[in-house]
Amino acid sequence: AEIARGLAQLPAQVEMTLANDGPIAEAARAIVDADDIYFIGRGLDYAVAMEGSLKLKEISYLHSEAMPAGELKHGTLALITEDVPVVVLLTQRAVYDKTISAVQEVKARGGTIIAVAYDSDTEIDKYADLVMRIPDMEDLMAPVAAVVPLQLMAYHVARLRGHDIDQPRNLAKSVTVE
């Protein structure tokens, strides 16, 4: 019953996320001139990070990588320098503190933190340069809402870079070969 209730609320929660476009457009302006951008998350947030990174690559042609937040110390942290943007997903409460630890590592190196977090999350405000908010919901449902600001951010970046969003280069609208 709880899952059914969560699913029933999801369309309205996605609409609320879409209506809060200001911080998403601001995040796009913050990364439009970046050479590299990293997306991190744990658990389901890592899956969303991969999707966000993929969308950004596909339509903005900006170099982007996604990785599990727990793997940040294995090489990627060496690439974080001042103003390198890192998008962090923080919708999985069970691993929140561990993800914040990764955020602190990025901040210690001068990286720019752009977070996707719940409306009620005030802790991230201590670390993030920008926060794209989603409504509070069950963590299991959060990926559906959390991917929305990332897709919209990719859209805004592509527009700011002057790319044709409807006809991305080297991508087909449908896959016709195996």
Buried (B, 14 or more C-beta within 10 A) or exposed (E): EEEEEBEEBBEEBBEBBEEBBEBBBBBBEBBBEBEBBBBBBBBBBBBBBBBBBBBBBBBBBBEBBBBBBBBBEEEBBEEBEEBBBBBBBBBBEEBBEEBBEBBEBBBEBEBBBBBBBBBEBEBBEEBBBBBBBBBEBBBBBBBBBBBBBBBBBBBBBBBBBEBEEEEBEEEEEEEEEE
